[in-house]
């Protein structure tokens, strides 16, 4: 597929928008998304665009090394980067569920959970980077944990 008629400035702007919206861990994923829009783009072009934009790799809340425009140290909460993306992991014991978040997001995630008025949750306590959840019934702690994982789109690390 040949490249569609796009200016160099347009290509730079498009690349910048994709990086800000997406969580790219390598150049080929970015290349594929650019090619869907503009047609053929070489990896050399991708490298040049990344250098022009001052792109660096940072670690996101889930521990992945992703491309970011220099100066954007953490993903911001936007429609493309929802608050749930700040959740690192969700674990449980026999009596409670613990949500690990990016630093500073514990209270926001707790508020999000509180606003759901879930019948199976007795209470929620937030710290800076964690949320402690007490279920109404300790027999359902595992189900609560799985439900929260599904709702917040967090995959299991096990």
C-alpha positions as CSV (number, residue, x, y, z in Angstrom):
1,X,0.0,0.0,0.0
2,X,1.4,3.4,-1.0
3,X,1.5,6.3,1.4
4,X,-1.5,8.7,0.9
5,X,-0.8,12.3,0.2
6,X,0.1,13.6,3.6
7,X,2.6,16.4,4.5
8,X,5.5,15.9,6.8
9,X,3.9,18.2,9.3
10,X,0.7,16.2,9.1
11,X,2.6,13.0,9.7
12,X,4.3,14.5,12.8
13,X,1.0,15.8,14.1
14,X,-0.7,12.4,13.6
15,X,2.1,10.5,15.2
16,X,2.0,12.9,18.2
17,X,-1.8,12.3,18.6
18,X,-1.4,8.6,18.4
19,X,1.3,8.5,21.1
20,X,-0.7,10.7,23.4
21,X,-3.9,8.6,23.0
22,X,-2.3,5.1,22.9
23,X,0.0,3.1,25.1
24,X,2.6,2.0,22.5
25,X,5.4,-0.3,23.8
26,X,7.3,-0.6,20.5
27,X,7.6,1.1,17.1
28,X,5.9,-1.6,15.1
29,X,2.6,-1.1,16.9
30,X,2.8,2.6,16.2
31,X,3.8,1.9,12.6
32,X,0.7,-0.4,12.1
33,X,-1.7,2.3,13.4
34,X,-0.1,5.0,11.2
35,X,-0.3,2.7,8.2
36,X,-4.0,2.2,8.8
37,X,-4.4,6.0,8.3
38,X,-1.8,7.1,5.8
39,X,-0.5,4.0,4.1
40,X,3.0,2.7,4.0
41,X,5.4,4.1,6.6
42,X,8.9,2.7,7.2
43,X,10.4,2.0,10.7
44,X,13.1,4.5,9.8
45,X,10.4,7.1,9.3
46,X,8.9,6.1,12.7
47,X,12.3,6.5,14.4
48,X,12.7,9.9,12.8
49,X,9.2,11.0,13.9
50,X,9.9,9.8,17.5
51,X,13.2,11.8,17.6
52,X,11.5,14.9,16.2
53,X,8.8,14.8,18.8
54,X,11.2,14.2,21.7
55,X,9.6,10.9,22.5
56,X,10.9,9.0,25.5
57,X,9.9,5.7,27.2
58,X,8.3,6.0,30.6
59,X,6.8,3.4,32.9
60,X,3.0,3.5,33.2
61,X,0.9,2.6,36.2
62,X,0.9,-1.1,35.1
63,X,4.7,-1.3,34.8
64,X,4.8,-1.2,31.0
65,X,7.4,0.9,29.3
66,X,5.4,3.1,26.8
67,X,6.2,5.9,24.5
68,X,5.4,9.4,25.8
69,X,6.0,12.9,24.5
70,X,8.8,14.4,26.6
71,X,7.3,16.3,29.5
72,X,4.3,14.0,29.9
73,X,5.6,12.0,32.8
74,X,2.4,10.1,33.6
75,X,-0.7,9.4,31.6
76,X,-3.4,11.9,32.4
77,X,-7.0,10.9,33.0
78,X,-8.9,11.6,29.7
79,X,-11.5,9.7,27.8
80,X,-8.6,7.9,26.1
81,X,-6.9,7.3,29.5
82,X,-9.7,6.6,31.9
83,X,-9.2,6.6,35.7
84,X,-9.4,2.8,35.7
85,X,-6.1,2.7,33.8
86,X,-4.4,4.0,37.0
87,X,-5.1,0.6,38.7
88,X,-2.0,-1.5,38.9
89,X,-3.4,-4.7,40.5
90,X,-6.3,-6.0,42.5
91,X,-5.7,-8.8,45.1
92,X,-7.7,-10.3,47.8
93,X,-7.4,-12.3,51.1
94,X,-10.1,-14.2,52.8
95,X,-11.5,-11.1,54.4
96,X,-10.8,-8.1,52.1
97,X,-9.8,-6.8,48.6
98,X,-6.8,-4.5,48.1
99,X,-6.5,-2.4,45.0
100,X,-3.0,-1.0,44.2
101,X,-3.0,2.2,42.2
102,X,-0.5,4.7,40.7
103,X,0.6,7.1,43.4
104,X,-2.1,9.7,44.1
105,X,-5.0,7.8,42.6
106,X,-6.2,5.7,45.6
107,X,-8.8,8.2,46.7
108,X,-10.2,8.7,43.2
109,X,-10.5,5.0,42.6
110,X,-12.2,4.6,46.0
111,X,-14.7,7.3,45.1
112,X,-15.4,5.6,41.8
113,X,-16.2,2.4,43.7
114,X,-18.2,4.1,46.4
115,X,-20.4,5.8,43.8
116,X,-21.5,2.4,42.4
117,X,-23.4,1.7,45.7
118,X,-22.5,-2.0,45.3
119,X,-24.6,-4.2,47.6
120,X,-21.7,-6.6,48.2
121,X,-19.4,-3.9,49.6
122,X,-19.5,-2.9,53.3
123,X,-16.9,-0.2,53.1
124,X,-14.0,1.4,51.2
125,X,-10.9,3.0,52.7
126,X,-8.4,4.9,50.5
127,X,-4.7,5.7,50.9
128,X,-2.4,7.5,48.5
129,X,-1.8,4.4,46.3
130,X,-4.1,1.7,47.5
131,X,-7.8,1.1,48.3
132,X,-8.9,-1.4,50.9
133,X,-12.4,-2.8,50.4
134,X,-14.4,-4.8,53.0
135,X,-17.0,-7.1,51.6
136,X,-20.3,-7.5,53.3
137,X,-19.8,-11.3,53.3
138,X,-16.3,-12.8,53.6
139,X,-17.5,-15.8,51.7
140,X,-17.7,-13.6,48.5
141,X,-14.4,-11.9,48.7
142,X,-13.0,-13.8,45.7
143,X,-16.1,-13.1,43.6
144,X,-15.8,-9.4,44.6
145,X,-12.2,-9.3,43.5
146,X,-13.0,-10.9,40.2
147,X,-15.9,-8.5,39.7
148,X,-13.7,-5.5,40.4
149,X,-11.0,-6.9,38.0
150,X,-13.6,-7.2,35.2
151,X,-15.2,-3.8,35.9
152,X,-11.8,-2.0,36.0
153,X,-10.4,-4.1,33.1
154,X,-7.4,-5.3,35.2
155,X,-5.9,-8.7,34.1
156,X,-4.8,-11.2,36.7
157,X,-1.0,-11.4,37.2
158,X,-1.2,-15.0,38.2
